[in-house]
Amino acid sequence: MKEYEINPSTLCIYPIDKKRSYVYELDDQFEVEMSCFDIINSSCLFFGSSYNGRRTGSTSLLNSTHKVPILIEESSEIIFFPTASVSNINCIWISYNNLESIKKIDKDYSDVLFKHNREFKMKISYFILSNQVIRSKRLKFEFNLRKKTV
């Protein structure tokens, strides 16, 4: 597949190399000829903003600058978070909306459970994942709080 836009059934975007990614959805999985970051950015553009615009919004709402979650699409509140710096080739992007739970396997690995019992063992510490889930939850809360006051 040459192009891909994130949608409500997207679970995670996993890097293969600098120019290819593996996309996991609730009921499907496939290779895309785009980097993880390019999928995130093109999806932001598809829904009316750039990655940099979305990142600036997240940074403002969270008062944080590192590994901030991104609100890809506002009406469905599709939120994705990075597992590492976005410039890191090994950065995986995970859907906050489809995440059911995370479990610690050991100091370097975690078990990530998504909706529809899709489960992945990932080389990411539980601490990092847990922190990113908390940031995503805060982003959703702050976004909804601001929506109510408008």
N, C-alpha and C positions, 0 to 999 in steps of 0.2 A: 504494500500500500504506500502511495506517495505522500498523501496528506491525511491529517486527522484533526478533528476538533473534539475537545473534551465535552462529555455529555453526562447526564445524571447516572449512567451505568458504568462510567469509567472508575476503576478501582485504583490503579497505580500505573505509573510510567517508569519503566526500568531501562537503564542505559545498556546498549550492546557495545557501542563504540561512539566516537565523536559525531557520527552522522546517522546512526540508526538507534531505534528504541524498540522495546517490546511493550505493548499496551495490553493490560489485562482489564477486561470488563466483567460484569456480573456473569455473563454466559458465554464469553468468547475471549480469545487471546490471539494476537497477531503482531507481526513485525511492521514497523513504519519507517520509511526512509527519511526520518527527521530526528534530530537530537531531542532529548527530553525538554531542554530549554526552548527549542523552536516550537515544539508542540504547545508548551505553556504560553509562549508569546503569541503564536498564531491564534490560539483559542481566546486569549484576552482580546486580540484585535477583532476576531469574529464577533465577540460580544460587546464591542464598542470602546475598548481602551487598549493601551499597550501594557506590556508587563511592567515597564517603568512607572506608568501611571498607577497601576494597581498596587505596585510595591510602595510607592509614595503614600497612597491611601492607607495601606496596612501599617506602614511605619508611623504615620500620624495617629492612627487609632490606638496602636499598641505602645507607642513611645519606645520602640525597639527598632534596631537596624539590622540585626543578623538573623538570617534564616527565617524571615517572616513568612507566615502563610499568606496566600493570595486568594482574594475573592474573584474567581474567574468569571462568574456570571451572577448578577445581583438578584434577579427575581426568583431563581431556584436556590440561591445562596450556595452555589457550588464553590467549595473551599478546598484548595490543595496546599499541602505543605512540603517543603524540601527536607530531606534527611541530612543534607550537608550543604556547604556553600554551593550556590548555583553554578559557580565556575568549576566545581569539582566534577570530573568525568564520571564519578561513581554516585552522583546525587540521584536519588530516587524521589519521585514526586508521588505523594499518597493522598487519596481522597479522604478528607475528614468526614464527609457526609456518608460514605459507605463503610466506614471503619466500625467494627463491632467491639473489638478488644485487642489488647496487646499483652503478651506474657514474656517474662524474662526466661531465656533458655540458659544463657551464661553471660559472662561480662561483655562479650562481643556480638552475641546473636539474640534476636527476639523472634517471637512467633506473632505474626500479624493476622488477625481474623477479620474478614470482611463479611458483608451481607452475603446470603446464599451459601454460607459455609465455605467460602473461598479462603484458603489458609496458605500463608507463605512464611517460610523461614527466611529471615533477612539478616544480613551481616550489618546490624545497627544495634547499638546498645539500647537497652530498655530505657535508660535515663534520657537519652537524646529523643527517642520516640515519645516518651511521656511528656517531656518538655514541649515538643512540637504540638502534641494533642492539646495541651493546656493553652498554648498560644492561639491555636485555631479556635478553641472554645471561646477565648477572650475576644478574638476578632469577630466571631459571630454575635456574641453578646453586645459588643460596642456598636457594631453595625445596626443591629436591631434596636438598640437604645436610641441611636441617632435617627433612625427611620420613624420612630414613634414621636419624636419631638418636632418633626418637620410638619 
